[in-house]
Amino acid sequence: MKVQNIRTPVKNIIDREALMQLKRCAACGNPFNLGETVVLACGGWEGPPKWIHENEALFDEKIGSYIERNCLKARQIND
């Protein structure tokens, strides 16, 4: 059996503490709700990755992390 070094995406479920800290999704601007699934993703904003709604991101196998959908589309257009 071959052991592989596999990166796992960062996912979380919005709980009360996260709801109080995060407020709104960096990708779509909509507020978060209790129980929603969020992912840590890079995007068109400046700075480090941010928590966004899971449906606003896609997992990029090449880099092993989530990317905001709009940012990924922009990258594909420029390639």
Secondary structure, DSSP 8 states (H G I E B T S, - for coil): ----------EEE--HHHHHHH-B-TTT--B--TT-EEEEEE-SSSSS-EEEEGGGEEEETTTTEEEEHHHHHHHHHH-
